[in-house]
Amino acid sequence: MKKHLIALLPMMAAGVVGVAQAATDADVENSFNPYKAGMPSFPGLTAGTVINKANVDQFKEVLGAGVYKLIKEGLFEMKVGATTQFAINKNYIDATKANLNKTKLGAKAGEMITGYVAGRPFPEEPDAKDQRAGEKLAWNYKYGVNWGDGAIISPFYWKYRNMQTGQVEKTLKWDFHFLNFMHRTKDAPIPEFTPNPSGIFRAIYTKAHEPNDLKNTQLLIQRFEDDAKLDDAYLYLGFQRRVRRLAQGQVTDAFLGSDLMIEDFEGYNGRVSDMHWTYKGTKNILLPMWNHNELKLASDMPAEADGYKYVDFAGQGKCFHEGTWQLRKVYVLEAAPVNTNHPVSKRVFYMDTQLQNLNGANEIYDRKGELWKVFMVGKSHPDQHLPVNKGSGIGIDDAFSMVDLQSKHCTTGQFKGQVDPKKNPPGLFQVQNLRGGD
């Protein structure tokens, strides 16, 4: 009898957390092409539909809770476009196939995965019975195609806006650089830069050009392969002419007076182990995804020297990007901070199943559990953007709206994103570069 009970223990444990099945090539295909059997639909919703305060209840089922609230309050109108394929680059897909089932979760939630090489770590469909399904999706995001192996946004305009009056209080002009040091699949060197004694996985470097009081302000974030290791973050303030290391708590402060925290960058800019991740189900939800070259673009900003024009903004206070929204298959993912002193009680992500980024239409809830902010990052198809992005297989972040519902304020962003590895030398992402950044 005792032997039978011992034999049953692994099966009983599996029943608690969900039975793990080996992923197959079919899982990989479905992960990267969720629309193989056809595009999602919803009654009455077609390309060209405009969702506004008058008809929003008809489409509540396909809207994130935060976006629904914004439209219900009459703050903006949503223009619907056709759902399209955002195919990820072949190198990343091939790496996923080559390394299928090699990645294993740590013994406990939040512990570092093992066996990861490259590609999407867990391409199988999440299982609601699996208590760690949300964690697997978080690892997919960390090791996902977020600007690829290297990219630059130059220039990148942030505008601080009073949502009630429409007044633009401040405009910042940035360069943002992104570089993967490890697990590279497309750009040389593959698979990693060496030497890399600190074990840096990915880094972000930013530099402000305008206004004058913030000119030469620089930020460097180094994320390590070891997820248990805290990020290194350094800030160089041009007017002080010194580098200071940011304490962990400072990444959740308002960054330079904007409506964003450093932790908000790219939708979520933190460690997997900083959050408790919960998979809440799969739905069809409208996300801001479009073809940049087909939009009516901003006329109140001068075109760049190459003719590039930026996404326009409209709605209350001009806080909302004027792109179209597509009905997409998403995984609803909830992240609650491990640190009980965190200013956020939870984040809700609508993760596009094809791209598996975390910045489509996020909700951020305050400590009391009330909706605080809605973060909407619109993506352009790379083949309908700048020539340098064509064929990159990367969804190009094109415009963002961070709307603070409680303060009636917003920060908006207009991107000129370029997937160009030549503009991201690894020396740019070292602390010594900040000291010489003037």
Sequence and secondary structure as in RCSB ss.txt:
>XXXX:A:sequence
MKKHLIALLPMMAAGVVGVAQAATDADVENSFNPYKAGMPSFPGLTAGTVINKANVDQFKEVLGAGVYKLIKEGL
FEMKVGATTQFAINKNYIDATKANLNKTKLGAKAGEMITGYVAGRPFPEEPDAKDQRAGEKLAWNYKYGVNWGDG
AIISPFYWKYRNMQTGQVEKTLKWDFHFLNFMHRTKDAPIPEFTPNPSGIFRAIYTKAHEPNDLKNTQLLIQRFE
DDAKLDDAYLYLGFQRRVRRLAQGQVTDAFLGSDLMIEDFEGYNGRVSDMHWTYKGTKNILLPMWNHNELKLASD
MPAEADGYKYVDFAGQGKCFHEGTWQLRKVYVLEAAPVNTNHPVSKRVFYMDTQLQNLNGANEIYDRKGELWKVF
MVGKSHPDQHLPVNKGSGIGIDDAFSMVDLQSKHCTTGQFKGQVDPKKNPPGLFQVQNLRGGD
>XXXX:A:secstr
 HHHHHHHHHHHHHHHH       HHHHHHHH TTTT     TT  TT EE TTTGGGGGGGS HHHHHHHHTTS
  EEE         HHHHHHHHHTTT  B  SSTTS  BS  SS S  S   TT TTHHHHHHHHHHTS SSTTE
EEEEEEEEEEEETTT  EEEEEEEEEEEEE SS  SSSSSS  S  TT EEEEEEEEEEESGGGTT EEEEEEES
STTS  EEEEEETTTTEEEE  GGGGGS GGGSS  GGGTTS  S GGGEEEEEEEEEEEEEEEE GGGS B SS
S   TT    B EESGGG EE  EEEEEEEEEEEEEESSTT SEEEEEEEEETTT  S SSEEEEETTS EEEEE
EEEEE GGGS GGGTT    EEEEEEEEETTTTEEEEEEEEEE  GGG  GGGGSHHHHHT  
